[in-house]
């Protein structure tokens, strides 16, 4: 049974989400402030974290910043509806996805299940040292590990998924619609900038922005050398 951690000080919402997610077969725990959230997240006992952006003691962005130093656990941010700034900052700091508040439990469940499916697919792959390599970057899908010039490349779960899709099509343009379906497991929503923000983060981590080119009006291309 997959374990989900809710970090949110809205007790009514937490109770609603806990009841809904539990009924869907997930094991759910919750904490009501950021400091307790950090402690629970770093315990290693959870598969996905749902993190509110505004909380007492320590806000969600500070929690995310602290956690990302030590953990790659998938994090879904809960952000105020229409608050694009917090949304973009959260993605830039390593959030895997976001859901605007007030959130629909069904939508949140869909986002959680998409992440869990990706994790399960990786775990079911052969333990053989299969890899994808291009331009000095190597991905090991079964292990969810990456290197650049044989040095470790630290990626979030979503960043890994996106880079994997791009590298599988190295030298070819991949549309944002395809990236959303194959890496995020959902259709691309209108005005959704999450892929652009994740790609920007990947470029920064690669240390060479030219490795991933933007093809205006079409999508992105991973340069194959």
N, C-alpha and C positions, 0 to 999 in steps of 0.2 A: 504494500500500500504506500503510495507516494505521500510525503509529508510536506505540508505547506505552512509557512509562518506568516501571520498577519501582523504588521507593525503599524498600529493606528490608534489614536486616542479617542476616536469616535466609537463609543461602546455599542450604540445601537446598530451602526453599520457592521461592526465586527461580529456582533451576535448574528445578524442577518446572513453575512457571508459565511460564517462558520457553519450555520445550520444548512445552508444551501450546498456548500462544497462537501460537507460531510455526507449529505444525502446522495451526492454524486460519487461517493467511494473514496474520497480523499481524507487523510488524517490531518486535522487542522489544530494549530496552537496559535495563541495571540499574546502580544504584549502591548502596553499602552504608551510607552515612551521610547525615545531614541536610544538612550543609554542601555536599557534592557534589551532593545532590539539588537544592538551590536553584539552583546554577550550571547544572545540566542543564535544569531546568524553564524557567529564564529565557532559555535559548538560543533558544527558539521553534521547536525542531526536532520537537516531539511534539504528538500530537493528544489524548492522554489520559494522565493520571498516576495510578498506583496507589501510594499513600503509606501506609507503616506508621506507626502512632501512636507506637510506642516504638522509639527508635534512639539510638545513641551520638552524641556531639558536639552534636547538635541534634535534639530530638524532632519528631515529625510535626506537632504542633500549631504549634510555632514555625516550622517550614518553611512550613506553610500560611499563617500570619500574614504572613510575609515575602513570600511569592510573591503573595498577593492584593493587595498594594500596587501591583504592576506588571502582573499577568497575570490573565486570566479563564479560563485553560486549565481544562478539566474535571478535577476531582480526585476520585478514589474513595479513601476512607480504609479501611485495614485496622485493625480494632479488636478488642481481646480479647473473646471471646464473653461476652455478658452485661454488658459494661462500658458501661452506658447513659450514664454521665457523659461519657466521652471521645467517645462517639458524638454526643451532643447538642452538646457544645462544638465538635466538628469541623464539624457542620452550621451552627452559629451563626457560625463563623469563615469560612464560605464553601466548605466541601466540598460537592460535588454529590451524592455518594452514599456509602454505606459497605457493607462486607462484613465480617462477623465472622470472626476467626481461631479455629481453623484453617479456612481457606476452601476451598471446593470450586472447582477450576479452572473447571468448567462454569458455576457461578453467577457467578463473576467475569467470564467471557467474555460472559455474557448482559448484565451491567451495562455492560460496555465497549461491546458492540454497540448497546445502546439509546442510549447517548450518541452514538456514531458515526452512527447512523441520523438522529438529530435534526440533527446537524451537516450531514450530506449533504443532508437535506431542505431546510435553509435555503439551502445553496449552490446547489441546483437551482431555487430560486424565481426569478422574473423580477427583473431588476435595476431594473425600474420602481419609482418611489418609492411603492409601496403601503404603507399604514400603518393602524394601529388606534389610535383615539383615544377617550378618555373621561375626564371629570373632570380635565382638564389633563395627563393622562398620554398619551404617544404612543409606540407601538412600531413599529419598522421591521423586520419579520421577515426580509427578505432580507439586511439588513445586521447583524442581531442587535444593534441599537442601540435605546436607549430614552431618552426625555426626560420631564421633569416641569416644567411651566411653561416649556418651551423650554430648560431646563437639563439637561445630561447626567445620566442616571441609571445608575449603575454596578451591574450585576446579574451574578451568576454565570450559567452556562449553564442550570442547573436553575431558578433564580429566574426567568429570562427565560421559560422554557417554562411555568412555573406562571402567571405573570402574563399571558402571552399567552392561555392557556386561559380564565382568569377574565375578561379583557377582551373576548374574543370572545363571551362570554355575559354581558356587563355588564348588571346589573339583574336577573339570574337567579341562583338558587342552583345551585352546582356541587358535586356530592358529592365526597368524598375519593376514592371509587372511580374516578370519572371523571377527576379530577385525576391520579391515579396512572397510569391507563391512557394518557391523552393527553399528559401532561407527562413522566412517567418511563418510559413504555413498558413497564409491568409491572402486574400485579394488586396491589392493596393487601394487604399482609401483616397478619396479626393483630398488634396491639400496636405496629405501625409508626408512630412519631411523626415521621418525617422531614418529611412534608408540613407538619405543624403548625409545626415549627421553621423551615422555609423561609418559610412565610407570615409568621411573626413577624419574620424578617429583612427581608422585602419591605416590611412595614408600617413598620419602622424607617427604611428607606431612602426610602420615600415621604414620610416626615415627617408623615404624617396617618394614624394607625391606623384612623380611621373609614372610610377608603376601601375597606377590605376588612373586611366584617362576618362574624362567626361566627354561623351559624344552627345552634343546638344540635341535634344529632342528624341534621342534614341535610348540612351542608357549609359552603362559603364563598360570599360574594356580593360582587362588585365593584360599588360604588355608581356609578350612571350619572347624572351631573348634566347 
